[in-house]
Amino acid sequence: MGSIRRCTRSACSQRAVATLTYVYADQTAVLGPLATAAEPHTYDLCAEHSQRLSAPRGWDVLRLAPDPSTLEPTHDDLLALADAVREAGRPRRPDPEQSAPALRLVREPGSEDR
């Protein structure tokens, strides 16, 4: 059995109940159920810090669990969180119908290589 994870906020020793992940590409902070294992670039938060979470100005907060202190993490929740973060971090592909036409190199008569 693993040890109890603690809140990663400075000077807080409360038990972690939620995991915070930042999706920089979309300026979104994703707060979901506690991940089954600590991962790099994520932050475990206690109930108090997860409820008081605020994001930088211009960022959105996506809360995947309305009250993380009453929920136990499930395998399905963690997969959904990971999928949401991966999808949000993927580069957006332009719509081919709305993109500019491709450019072609056209040689004018008399400009052949010598």
N, C-alpha and C positions, 0 to 999 in steps of 0.2 A: 504494500500500500504506500502511495507517495505522500510526501509531506504536504501540509497545508500551505498554499501560496498566499503571500501577503500583498497588500496594496503597494504599488510601486511609487506612490507619491511620497515626497520627502517627509520624514518624521511621522509617517503613518504606519502603524503596525497591525491594522485591522485585517481580517480575512478578505481575500479578493473574491468578488462575486461576478465580475464582468471583465471582458477584454476589449480594449480600445485599439483600433487600427486607423492610421491616417492614409487616405488615398489622395496623394498630393496632386495627381493629374486632374482630379475633379474637385479639389479643395473641399473634401468631405472627411469628416471624422465618423467612423463606423463603430458604434458601441453595441456589443452583442453579449451573449452568454459567455461565461468563463470557458476559455479553450481548455481542452483536456491536458495540454502541455504548454509550458511557456515557450514562446517563439520570439526570435529576434525581431525587432522593430514593432512589437506590440507592447501594450501596457496593461497590466492587471490592476483593476480598481476595486476598492471596497464599495459597499452600498452607498455610503455618504458621498464619496467622490464621484461615483458614477451618476448619482442624481444631480449633483451640482456641476456636472461637466459643461463647459462652454468652449466653443471653438473660436479661433481667430476671426477677426472681422472679415466678412465676405465669405466665410466658410459655412457649410451646412453640417448639421449633426444628424446622422441616420441612426436611430435607436431601434435595434432589432428585437428588443425585449422591453415591454412597457415598465416592468418592475423587476429588475434583475435580482433583487434580494430574495424574491420568492420563487425563482426558477432554478432548476438544476439543469446543467448543460446536457444536451443530448447529442448523439452522433449526427442526426439530421440537421440540428441547429448549426453545428460547427461546419458541416459541409455547405450549408446555405450561406453562411458568413464568408467562408473562403471563396465560394463561387462569386458572390457579390463583389468582393474586393478585387478578385482577378478580372472580372468583367469591367469594373469601373476603371481599372488601371490599363486596359488595352487601348492602344491608339485608335482613334476614330478613323474609319475609312470613308473617303468622300463618296457621295452618291454619283455613280458614273453618268447618270442622266443630267446631273447639274454641274458636272465638272467641265472645265475648259477643254476644248479640243486639243489633241496632242500636236506638238510642233514637229515638222519634218525639215530636214536639211535639203534645200533645193539649190542646185548649182545653176547659175545663170550661164547662158551661152557665152563662150569665150573665156570662161574662168577655169578651164581644165588645168590640172596639175602639169607642170612642165618638167 
